[in-house]
Amino acid sequence: MEQKLLVQEAIDWIEGHLEDEVTLEKISRHIGYSNYHMSRLFKSFTGSTLRNYLVLRRLSRAALYLRDHEARIIDVAVKYHFSSQESFTKSFKHHFGLTPGVYKKSVKAVPLVFKKDILFPDHLPKRGDFMLVKDEEIKVRLETVPKHKLVYLIRKGVDNYIDFWEKVDTEEGMDCDYLHGLLASMPGIYPEGFGAFLEDGYLFGKDVPLDYEVDSSLGFEEKIIEEASYLIFEHPGFLEAEFGDALKQVRRVALEKFDFQMHGYKLDQSFVKAYEHSGMDVCVYFLRLPLKDK
């Protein structure tokens, strides 16, 4: 377990230095291992070479930067430490199947790669180490989401995120990490894909602009969602290992404890019961419940 913790520490260090010069020597020095030992352990626990992982994380960050900012490709290449625009373009096309220029103009879905977590769910702190918050500290706010297109997958017979992806992963041509990356690369209000509870199943998708076109071969369904109000229940902050407890607390407060009638709200569960949002790159969890017009 000690070696696994050190590799996760290396991953965390890399994540904070994606815009800096990163070398095997620097990572090894930070962990206190030789270059050879660091490379061997990283490959053993992640299934990827350290160099390839670093390139994929930088490319993923670069893709999002191109999507969300008016930036020249050469400047993005320099920002994420590629030796030249040509090198950046070649690597981008190799991993994502299109050039940065084409992606910037079309924002086609590409399979972004998220930060690896090799500890969860095996390494959890003891109960006394959890940073618990009171139910009253769960943030509740009203949010209006404009009309948009929902791009999604639905699976019947499951009622949670874990079972949903376990089912999808058994299907030919489907892969959890790949689909997560595709959805996260699409433009929208929310940075990553999100789940939703249905009457008889579970949904996972992403909000995108109304005119956004998704390659039909990817197998996503589409639905226009009208502008609506939502009540948001969000945890104020937690550590990665506390995710399970944070999730349960938010669900309990939102779905069992909160008195909607007393506060003058009526739920609209005609499509979904509630959307749930969590972060692959940042620890966050909140529920978004659709409301009927008053």
C-alpha positions as semicolon CSV with decimal commas, in nm:
position;residue;x (nm);y (nm);z (nm)
1;M;0,000;0,000;0,000
2;E;0,291;0,238;0,074
3;Q;0,412;0,216;-0,287
4;K;0,058;0,274;-0,414
5;L;0,028;0,584;-0,196
6;L;0,355;0,718;-0,334
7;V;0,240;0,666;-0,695
8;Q;-0,083;0,852;-0,615
9;E;0,129;1,128;-0,462
10;A;0,323;1,144;-0,790
11;I;-0,006;1,166;-0,984
12;D;-0,125;1,447;-0,757
13;W;0,206;1,629;-0,802
14;I;0,185;1,597;-1,181
15;E;-0,169;1,738;-1,174
16;G;-0,047;2,054;-1,007
17;H;0,237;2,100;-1,258
18;L;0,076;2,036;-1,598
19;E;0,171;2,388;-1,707
20;D;0,526;2,357;-1,573
21;E;0,833;2,172;-1,695
22;V;0,787;1,816;-1,567
23;T;1,065;1,560;-1,587
24;L;1,103;1,207;-1,454
25;E;1,392;1,336;-1,243
26;K;1,168;1,598;-1,075
27;I;0,891;1,349;-1,002
28;S;1,135;1,088;-0,871
29;R;1,305;1,346;-0,651
30;H;0,969;1,453;-0,509
31;I;0,880;1,093;-0,423
32;G;1,230;0,990;-0,318
33;Y;1,275;0,704;-0,565
34;S;1,519;0,645;-0,845
35;N;1,405;0,721;-1,201
36;Y;1,395;0,351;-1,286
37;H;1,196;0,256;-0,976
38;M;0,950;0,544;-1,027
39;S;0,889;0,447;-1,391
40;R;0,838;0,081;-1,301
41;L;0,595;0,153;-1,018
42;F;0,395;0,403;-1,220
43;K;0,345;0,154;-1,504
44;S;0,264;-0,123;-1,257
45;F;-0,014;0,068;-1,077
46;T;-0,160;0,273;-1,363
47;G;-0,109;0,056;-1,671
48;S;0,045;0,355;-1,849
49;T;0,393;0,492;-1,888
50;L;0,451;0,812;-1,697
51;R;0,534;1,001;-2,016
52;N;0,219;0,889;-2,196
53;Y;0,001;0,975;-1,896
54;L;0,153;1,323;-1,874
55;V;0,098;1,385;-2,247
56;L;-0,266;1,271;-2,228
57;R;-0,342;1,490;-1,926
58;R;-0,181;1,790;-2,095
59;L;-0,370;1,725;-2,418
60;S;-0,697;1,697;-2,226
61;R;-0,637;2,025;-2,047
62;A;-0,531;2,187;-2,374
63;A;-0,849;2,068;-2,548
64;L;-1,067;2,227;-2,280
65;Y;-0,864;2,548;-2,298
66;L;-0,913;2,563;-2,675
67;R;-1,284;2,499;-2,628
68;D;-1,337;2,768;-2,364
69;H;-1,092;3,044;-2,461
70;E;-1,005;3,255;-2,763
71;A;-0,646;3,142;-2,785
72;R;-0,396;3,078;-3,062
73;I;-0,294;2,716;-3,104
74;I;0,075;2,807;-3,072
75;D;0,005;2,975;-2,735
76;V;-0,179;2,668;-2,605
77;A;0,106;2,446;-2,723
78;V;0,354;2,659;-2,528
79;K;0,124;2,676;-2,223
80;Y;0,122;2,298;-2,194
81;H;0,492;2,253;-2,270
82;F;0,489;2,104;-2,618
83;S;0,811;2,170;-2,803
84;S;0,632;2,332;-3,100
85;Q;0,293;2,387;-3,258
86;E;0,372;2,105;-3,499
87;S;0,449;1,866;-3,212
88;F;0,130;1,965;-3,032
89;T;-0,080;1,921;-3,348
90;K;0,073;1,582;-3,424
91;S;0,015;1,455;-3,072
92;F;-0,338;1,598;-3,055
93;K;-0,435;1,431;-3,383
94;H;-0,274;1,101;-3,284
95;H;-0,471;1,075;-2,960
96;F;-0,797;1,250;-3,053
97;G;-0,827;1,183;-3,427
98;L;-0,843;1,547;-3,539
99;T;-0,619;1,852;-3,529
100;P;-0,646;2,123;-3,261
101;G;-0,763;2,366;-3,530
102;V;-1,052;2,143;-3,635
103;Y;-1,144;2,079;-3,272
104;K;-1,139;2,450;-3,190
105;K;-1,380;2,528;-3,478
106;S;-1,612;2,227;-3,447
107;V;-1,573;2,126;-3,079
108;K;-1,636;1,767;-3,184
109;A;-1,642;1,518;-2,898
110;V;-1,298;1,377;-2,817
111;P;-1,207;1,124;-2,544
112;L;-1,046;1,338;-2,275
113;V;-0,841;1,157;-2,011
114;F;-0,909;1,235;-1,644
115;K;-0,667;1,236;-1,354
116;K;-0,611;0,882;-1,230
117;D;-0,720;0,772;-0,883
118;I;-0,553;0,443;-0,800
119;L;-0,651;0,447;-0,430
120;F;-1,030;0,467;-0,442
121;P;-1,219;0,281;-0,304
122;D;-0,959;0,067;-0,124
123;H;-0,783;0,338;0,075
124;L;-1,032;0,516;0,301
125;P;-0,953;0,698;0,625
126;K;-1,087;0,576;0,956
127;R;-1,430;0,704;1,056
128;G;-1,278;0,949;1,301
129;D;-1,075;1,109;1,022
130;F;-1,378;1,218;0,819
131;M;-1,451;1,588;0,793
132;L;-1,825;1,567;0,859
133;V;-2,059;1,863;0,824
134;K;-2,402;1,924;0,972
135;D;-2,708;1,878;0,751
136;E;-2,773;2,252;0,785
137;E;-2,441;2,319;0,611
138;I;-2,556;2,154;0,287
139;K;-2,593;2,447;0,047
140;V;-2,939;2,493;-0,104
141;R;-2,995;2,735;-0,390
142;L;-3,231;2,802;-0,680
143;E;-3,088;2,790;-1,032
144;T;-3,243;2,853;-1,373
145;V;-3,099;2,647;-1,658
146;P;-3,170;2,782;-2,008
147;K;-3,314;2,570;-2,288
148;H;-3,055;2,320;-2,409
149;K;-3,000;1,982;-2,567
150;L;-2,931;1,680;-2,346
151;V;-2,701;1,417;-2,494
152;Y;-2,725;1,094;-2,297
153;L;-2,728;0,718;-2,249
154;I;-3,007;0,536;-2,063
155;R;-2,997;0,191;-1,908
156;K;-3,307;0,034;-1,755
157;G;-3,298;-0,189;-1,449
158;V;-3,025;0,004;-1,264
159;D;-3,068;0,287;-1,017
160;N;-2,721;0,427;-0,952
161;Y;-2,401;0,543;-1,117
162;I;-2,189;0,239;-1,030
163;D;-2,437;-0,022;-1,157
164;F;-2,502;0,189;-1,467
165;W;-2,137;0,190;-1,572
166;E;-2,082;-0,173;-1,476
167;K;-2,364;-0,260;-1,713
168;V;-2,234;-0,033;-1,991
169;D;-1,880;-0,170;-1,958
170;T;-2,005;-0,522;-2,036
171;E;-2,152;-0,407;-2,369
172;E;-1,952;-0,442;-2,687
173;G;-1,785;-0,121;-2,800
174;M;-1,867;0,064;-2,477
175;D;-1,610;0,192;-2,227
176;C;-1,671;0,404;-1,917
177;D;-1,354;0,617;-1,934
178;Y;-1,390;0,675;-2,308
179;L;-1,754;0,786;-2,282
180;H;-1,681;1,007;-1,979
181;G;-1,406;1,177;-2,178
182;L;-1,629;1,231;-2,481
183;L;-1,902;1,397;-2,276
184;A;-1,657;1,616;-2,083
185;S;-1,513;1,747;-2,410
186;M;-1,852;1,883;-2,521
187;P;-1,937;2,248;-2,446
188;G;-2,209;2,319;-2,192
189;I;-2,302;2,482;-1,862
190;Y;-2,168;2,191;-1,660
191;P;-1,803;2,092;-1,717
192;E;-1,852;1,715;-1,701
193;G;-2,115;1,453;-1,767
194;F;-2,379;1,393;-1,501
195;G;-2,622;1,122;-1,396
196;A;-2,997;1,123;-1,341
197;F;-3,242;0,898;-1,160
198;L;-3,534;0,772;-1,369
199;E;-3,849;0,589;-1,268
200;D;-3,712;0,262;-1,404
201;G;-3,345;0,322;-1,474
202;Y;-3,050;0,558;-1,477
203;L;-2,926;0,815;-1,726
204;F;-2,583;0,964;-1,785
205;G;-2,536;1,259;-2,017
206;K;-2,424;1,617;-2,081
207;D;-2,595;1,947;-2,151
208;V;-2,490;2,103;-2,483
209;P;-2,602;2,406;-2,687
210;L;-2,912;2,360;-2,902
211;D;-2,713;2,378;-3,226
212;Y;-2,441;2,137;-3,113
213;E;-2,415;1,834;-3,340
214;V;-2,307;1,498;-3,202
215;D;-2,177;1,216;-3,421
216;S;-2,466;0,968;-3,440
217;S;-2,222;0,676;-3,449
218;L;-2,134;0,740;-3,084
219;G;-2,472;0,598;-2,980
220;F;-2,602;0,886;-2,769
221;E;-2,970;0,980;-2,752
222;E;-3,075;1,346;-2,762
223;K;-3,357;1,543;-2,599
224;I;-3,444;1,913;-2,591
225;I;-3,482;2,034;-2,234
226;E;-3,684;2,353;-2,195
227;E;-3,570;2,636;-1,968
228;A;-3,658;2,545;-1,611
229;S;-3,581;2,615;-1,247
230;Y;-3,393;2,368;-1,031
231;L;-3,328;2,340;-0,662
232;I;-2,960;2,261;-0,599
233;F;-2,836;2,071;-0,293
234;E;-2,456;2,085;-0,271
235;H;-2,201;1,963;-0,020
236;P;-1,978;2,254;0,096
237;G;-1,657;2,055;0,044
238;F;-1,500;1,719;0,116
239;L;-1,189;1,511;0,061
240;E;-1,179;1,252;-0,215
241;A;-1,195;0,964;0,031
242;E;-1,508;1,116;0,189
243;F;-1,706;1,106;-0,135
244;G;-1,936;0,820;-0,032
245;D;-2,041;0,989;0,292
246;A;-2,086;1,327;0,121
247;L;-2,305;1,168;-0,145
248;K;-2,528;0,993;0,109
249;Q;-2,568;1,308;0,317
250;V;-2,669;1,526;0,022
251;R;-2,918;1,265;-0,101
252;R;-3,071;1,229;0,244
253;V;-3,110;1,604;0,292
254;A;-3,251;1,660;-0,058
255;L;-3,467;1,352;-0,107
256;E;-3,580;1,267;0,245
257;K;-3,543;1,562;0,482
258;F;-3,624;1,874;0,278
259;D;-3,991;1,984;0,295
260;F;-4,064;2,107;-0,059
261;Q;-4,429;2,183;0,013
262;M;-4,348;2,399;0,312
263;H;-4,104;2,602;0,100
264;G;-4,355;2,639;-0,183
265;Y;-4,184;2,414;-0,439
266;K;-4,332;2,136;-0,652
267;L;-4,106;1,881;-0,819
268;D;-4,130;1,805;-1,189
269;Q;-4,041;1,438;-1,224
270;S;-4,196;1,390;-1,568
271;F;-3,854;1,306;-1,719
272;V;-3,610;1,250;-1,433
273;K;-3,639;1,251;-1,055
274;A;-3,308;1,429;-0,997
275;Y;-2,977;1,497;-1,169
276;E;-2,659;1,418;-0,976
277;H;-2,330;1,593;-1,049
278;S;-1,985;1,487;-0,933
279;G;-1,636;1,577;-1,046
280;M;-1,369;1,351;-1,193
281;D;-1,104;1,624;-1,165
282;V;-1,242;1,819;-0,865
283;C;-1,419;1,679;-0,558
284;V;-1,775;1,806;-0,586
285;Y;-2,119;1,657;-0,543
286;F;-2,460;1,812;-0,580
287;L;-2,815;1,713;-0,670
288;R;-3,023;1,919;-0,913
289;L;-3,399;1,869;-0,878
290;P;-3,632;2,000;-1,154
291;L;-3,919;2,217;-1,036
292;K;-4,266;2,285;-1,177
293;D;-4,356;2,642;-1,261
294;K;-4,534;2,809;-0,971
